[in-house]
């Protein structure tokens, strides 16, 4: 699977590795991810608010999930729940069409 990361907020690599790990586990579970693009921006500095968008390439239309938070751990947990829900929905749609 191919990863593209656009880190405009200049956050540390440990958060990026954590995000990649979360996406890899979802990819192993659902087995339909082709690629993933992660866009991270800092919206404000005081308080620091981060905006993250994840674009997941699956067969059919791509899935785009976004979230905002002050805490990066909370941001990634919210995004992982949203990604899991959207992958589950796309998998059920694919089963209906076959």
DAFEN-V293611 format. One record per run of one state. SS is the DSSP state (alpha for helix, beta for strand, coil for the rest). FROM is the first residue (numbers start at 1). TO is the last residue. If there is no record, write none. Layout:
ss=SS from=FROM to=TO
ss=SS from=FROM to=TO
This chain:
ss=coil from=1 to=1
ss=beta from=2 to=7
ss=coil from=8 to=12
ss=alpha from=13 to=30
ss=coil from=31 to=34
ss=beta from=35 to=45
ss=coil from=46 to=47
ss=beta from=48 to=57
ss=coil from=58 to=62
ss=beta from=63 to=69
ss=coil from=70 to=71
ss=alpha from=72 to=97
ss=coil from=98 to=98
